């Protein structure tokens, strides 16, 4: 890790000492996501209820700047500047981006498949169509047992996609179907979700710090 990335990582545990029990899991999740982006691949996210909102939140932090300025690639900027006033506007306004997709935001395919086939397999169907080897899938479930997330993780691993679970202290099925299961030290839904927020904020900040000068 860079010095500033390490500082972000350590600050997480300084502010939330209870998360010390999942320090290694958070580090493993970061390393998996970093490898995904360094390979030029993308991240998919899914969850239900409050965890669905967390999926959207994560994608928002990845697709645009989070804590620091992000330049777009220099070759792209040069092409835009040569494309006229509209290109110059884009070159000025756009921010560097990390590819991420929230599966729950695609309501057409999600509801069509859930209606025609089944809700349990709906996220897995999207993973089948969108994910490629080298990508990563973040599944979020406070119990670790949400069936649609578990099945999406099972399919992702079969496709060669790294699976990262955010869950509670028991872990549920995520302990078996995820490559990395970050099990925060809480058992009640709202308390688990309160710990998920600083964890994924730290992950997003660390990735941004490492991947953008």
N, C-alpha and C positions, 0 to 999 in steps of 0.2 A: 504493500500500500504506500502511496505518497504520504508525506507528513501530514498534509491537510486532511486527506482521506482517513488516516489513522485517528486524527483529532475528532472528526465527525463520529467515528465508530466509538471512541472512548467516551465522548460526550453523551451518547445514548445511555450508557450504563451509569454515568455520573448523575444524570437527571432522573433515571428510572432504575435505582439499584436492584429492584426485584427482578429485572430482566437479566441479571448476571447469570442466572441458571440456564439461559438459552444463548449465551454469548457465542459458543461454537457453532450453533445452528444458524445464527444471524450471519456469521462470517462465511459459512459454507454457502448460504443463499446468495450473498454478495458475490462470491467468487464464481458461482454458477452463472449469475446474470452477467457479470463482467465478461466471462468467456463467450457467452452468447453474443454480446454486442461486438466484441473484438473479432468474432467470426463473421460479422456482417449480417447477423440474423436478428430475429425479432422476439418480442415477448407477448404472450397472450395471457389474459386474466379473466377469471370468472368467480362468481359467488352468488349468494342468495340474500335477499333482504338487505340488512345493513352491510353485509359482506359484498353484495352487489355494488353498493355505493362506494365501498372501499376499492373495488376493482376499477370503477370509473375514475376515482381519485388518483390511483396509481398511474393509470394511463395518461391522465392530464399532466402529472408531474414529469413524465418521461417525454411526452411529445413536444413540450416547450420548456423554456428555462424554468428552473426551480429556485435556486439561490444565487446563481452567478450568470454573467453574460455568456452566451453561446454563439460563436461565429458559425455561419454556414460554410460549407467547404469552399476553399478559395477558387477552385476551378468553376464551380457553379456560380459563384458571385461574379466572376469575370464574364461568363456567358450572359447572365442577366443584365449586367451593365451595358453589354453590347446589343441588347435586344430593344433598346429604346426606353421611353419614359416609364412604361409599365414595368419593364424589367428592373429599372433603377429603383422603383418603388419597392418591389419585392426584395431586392438586394439590401435595401435599407431596413426593412421591417421584419423580415423573416429571422427566426432563431434556429440554431442547431437543434436537431431532433433525434430522439432515440425511438426506433420503431416499436410501437406497442398497439395492441388491439384489445378492446373490451368486448368480450363475446356477447354480453347481455345487451349491448347497444344495438345489435342487429336484430331488431324486433320482428322483421318479416320472416327470415329463415327460422328464427328461434320459435316463434309462435306457430309457424306452419308445421315444423317437424314435431313440436310438442302436441299439436292438435291431431296430426295424422298418424304419428307413431307412438311417441311417449316423451314426457318431460325428462325422465331419468336419463335418456340418451341424447337429449337435445344439444348439450354442450359438446359431447363427444362427436356428434355429426359435424359441428363447426370446426373442431380440431382436425377432423379427418380432411376437410376441404382446405384449411388454411395453414396448418402446421407443416413444417419441413424439418428434417434432421438438422440439429444444431440450434433450433429455436428453443424457447423456454416457455413453460406454462406455469402461471401462479394460480393456485386454487385456494380459495379462502372459505373456511367453514369453522365456526366456533366449536362445533362438536368433532370435526374431522370425519363426519359420517354422512354429509350431504351427498345423496346418491348420485346426483348429476355431476357433481365435482369429482367424486371418487371414480366414476366411469370415465370421465374426461382424462383424469390422470393415468388410468390404466391404459387407455388408448395412446396417450401421448408417449408413454414409455415404450410402447410397442413400435412407435414411429421413430424412435431415436430422439425424442424431445425431452429435455431436462424438466423435471417436475418439482416445483417448490410449493409446499403447503404452509399456510398460516392458520394456526388452530390454537386450541386451549391446552391445558396441562396434560390431559389424558391422551390427546392425539388422535384417538379413534382410528379409523381405517387409514388415515393419512400416514400413520407410522409405517404402514406396509406398502402403500402404493406411491408414495412420494420419494424422490431421491433425497430431498431435504425437507424435514417437517419442523418448522419453527413453532415450538409449543410454549406459548407464553404462560406465566405462572398464575392462572386464574381458572375458575370453573364456571362462573356465571357469565351468561352471554354478553351483557353490557360491559363487564369488567375485562373480558377477553378482547372485545372490540376496542376498548380504551387503550390497551397495550399494543394492539395491531397498528394503530396510527403512528406512534413514534417509531416503531420498527420499520414500517415501509417508508416513512419519511427519511429515516437515516439511510436506508438502502438507495433511495432515489438520489439523495444528496451525495452519497459516496460515488455512485456511478457517474453523476454529472462532474464531480471534481476530478475523477480519474480520466474521463474521456474527452473533456473539453479544457483547453488551455485558458 
